[in-house]
Amino acid sequence: MIAQETKVYSAAAKVLHWLVAALVVVLIPMGLTMADLKPGPLQDRLFVLHESFGVTLLALMILRFANRLRGAPPSYPTLSRGERIASVAVHQMLYLLLLATPIVGWLALSAYGLGPSFFGLGHLPALLAKDEPLSKILFGFHEACGLLIGGLALLHVAGALRHALVKRDDLLWRMLPASWRR
């Protein structure tokens, strides 16, 4: 049974969390797949979608960060000191990488000579002058950041599942819709 006094995240925090999670689940495999495809219409479409979803992710993360600055998240009364340190570290690294990775992608595209496409409606401005050697370095860094996000997201999910299935505490329910509660 869920304790009445369990503090939950705001509706805005929940919506932003799940939208970002959905984008990450799409962006990482898309990014890895599109890079290995032969040049052509499919690869072009995936690049446009990846860039568009990346810009969307950046906008959502700016909103999420602003929302987070408005108030502290609910406390973690069931976490040990070690769990709290691990949780805070994973969350902070995710926030940092989810903000930085789209920016690095934008910089990489700029150095390649383009601005990111936004759903075929046009291109955002380039942030750097064309510099293809720098572009290659930035794209490599962008990919490494994406893989780090994937690893941290897996740790985050594993921690949430541990709380739900092993510890059987209320922690997971704080980020789920109230209507899903038992």
Buried (B, 14 or more C-beta within 10 A) or exposed (E): EEEEEBEBBEEEBBBBBEBBBEBBEBBBEBBEEBEEEEEEEEBEEBBBBBBBBBBBBBEBBEBBEEBBEEEEBBEBEEBEEEBEEBBEEBBEBBBBBBBBBBBBBBBBBBBBEBBBBBEEEEBBEBBBEEBEEBBEEBBEBBBEBBEBBBEBBEBBEEBBEBBBEEEEBBBBBBBBEEEEEE
